[in-house]
């Protein structure tokens, strides 16, 4: 399943069925494994992977409010991708940038000392760039 996800970027339903056939197990067992482990994706990832830190320092700094603002702006919940395919939202346990808390990381770039408003502003700029 890991190799299939490397190839496709996610695990399409047809691929999961094929994996089940090759392994001689029912599709439900393969789907159960794919949904149990958070490393597997069942839908394509967006152009921008937005990772919101929910570690202790970020939590104390208001990460819950930031997550709510980001989720509302994007119109998606954790683990989902926007219909336009631009953003995928993921809450993560820790990004290891506690001195910049609260933080988010987008495609490997860290944004720190955030508020809900500043996080949404960053996403607005990225959306404009993506639509050019």
N, C-alpha and C positions, 0 to 999 in steps of 0.2 A: 504494500500500500504506500510505503514511503517513496519507493521508486516511481510509482504511478503519479503520485502527487508532484514529484520533481518534474516529471514530463509535462503534465497538464496544468500545474499550478493549483490544482484542487482535485477532488475525486468525483468525476462525473458518475451518475447512477449506472450508466452502461458499463463503465470500467469496474465498478464494484460487483456487478453481476458476473462479469468475466473473471474477476479474481475468485469469486465463489465457485464458479465452474472449474477453474484450474485446480483449486484446493479441494474440491469435492465437498464443499460445505454449502449450507443454504444461504441465500442472499441476506436473510435477516441476521445471521451471525456476523457476516462481514459488515453490514450496516451498523450493528451493535458495537463492533470494535471501532469503526470510523467515528461514531458519535460519542463514544466513551472518552477517547483521547483528544484533548484540546489541540494537539498538533495537526490534526487532520481537518481539512476544509471540504465542505460539500458544495461550495459555490465559489466562483472566481473571486480573487482578491482584487480590490480596487487599485487604481494607479497610485494612490497614496494610502499607505498603511499608517493609521493614526493609533498610536499606543498611548493610553492614558495610565499613568502610574497611580496605584492605590496603596502604596506602601505607607508606613507609619508617618514619616515626615510629610508626605504629600497629603495624607488624610487629615493630619492636623492643620495643614495649610489650606484646606478647603477643596480637596480633589473631588468630593461628591458633587459640589455645586458646579465645578468645571465640567464634570462628566455629564451632568444634567443639561447644561447649556450646550455642550457639543452635540449630545444626542438629539436635543431639540432642533438645533440648527441643521444637522444633517438629515433629520427625520428617520433615524435608524437606531436600533438598540445595539448593545454590545454583541460583537461577533458577526454583525451583518455588513453588507455592502450597499452603498447608495444605488438606486435604480440607474443612474447615469454611469455607474462603474468608476467614479472618480475616487471615492473614499471607502475604506474598510475601517471599522472601529473595533478596537480591542482594548479592554481593561486588562492590565497586567499587574502582577504582585509588586514588582519593584523594578525600576530602571537604573538604580544605582547612582542617582544624581541628587542625593538628599540635600546637598548644600544649595541646590537651585529650586527646591520644592516650593510649590507644586509644579510638576513637569509633565510634558508629553513629548513623545518622539514620533517624528514623521519621516518615514523612509531613512532612518538612521540619524536624522538631525534632531538635536535636543532643543526644546524650547522651555525655558524656566521662568520662575517667578510669575506664574500665570494667574489670571483671573478668568472668570467665565467669558468676559468681554474680550480680553486679549486673545484667548484661545480661538474664539469664533472669528476674530479679525484675521488671524493667521490662516484659518480655513477659507475665509472669503477670498483672500489673496491667492491662495493655491487654486481655488476653483476658477478664478479669473484666468490664471495662467494656463490651466488645463483646457479651457475653452478657446484659447487663442489658436 
